[in-house]
Amino acid sequence: MDANVIGTVIWITVAAVAGAALVGFIVFALVDVLRTTTISSAARLIWAAVVVLAPLLGTAAWYLVGQRTPELERSLRAFAR
């Protein structure tokens, strides 16, 4: 086999594995958003839309900020009173 072909096969394999990992990460985030019971239905719907419409950024945001959504909702309700 030509070295060029082997290099191409390796790159395609790496890209496929990375792509599959990314899709798995996004699906896991979406399932996590939909199964959480600590936030309101409206917040869940918004987070699901963010994860679907901006998969990379939305997934990262969910894991960085989304877990704190219940605290933010309580703060907003207290502020509104």
N, C-alpha and C positions, 0 to 999 in steps of 0.2 A: 504494500500500500504506500502511496505517496504521503510524505510528511504533511503536505498541505491538506489532504483529505482527512488525516487523523486529527489535525488541529481544528478543522471545521467541525468534525463530529464531536470533539470535546467541547467546543464552544456551544454547539446546539444542545448538547446534553446539560451543560451548566445552565444555559438559559431556560431550558424546559424545567429543570428542578427548581430554579429560582422563581419562575413563573407559577409553578404549582404551589410553592411555599407561600407566595404572595396571595394567591387566590384562597388558599386555606386560611391564612391570617385574616383576610377580609370576611370570609364566610363565618369564621369563629367570632369575629367582632359583631357581625350582624346578629348571629344567634344569641350572643351575650346581651346585646341591646334589647332584643325582643323578649328574652326570658327574665330580665331583671324586674323585680317587683318593688324596688325602692324608689322608683320615680313614677310620675304620673303618665297616663296614656299619651297625653299630648307631647310630653318630653320624649317619650319612647319613640313616637312617630317622627318627631323632628330628628332625633339621633339616627334612626334607621334611614331617613332620607339623606342625611349628611354622609353616612357610610356608603350608601348606594351611589349617590351623585358625585361624590369626591372620594373614591375608594381609598387612596393612599393617605390623603390628608384627614379624611373623616375617621378612618380606623385609628390613626395615630392620635387624633384629638379625643376619641372615645377613651382610649387607654390612659391618656395623660390628664384629661379634664372630666370626662363623662362619669367617672366613678364618684366625683364630687357633686354631681347634679342634685342629689337630695338636699345637701347642705345649702346649695345655692337657691333651691326652691323655697326652703324654709326661711332663708334670709330675705328673699323677695316678698314673701307673704307677711313677714314681720314688718318689713319696711312699708308695705302698702297699708297697714293698719294705722 
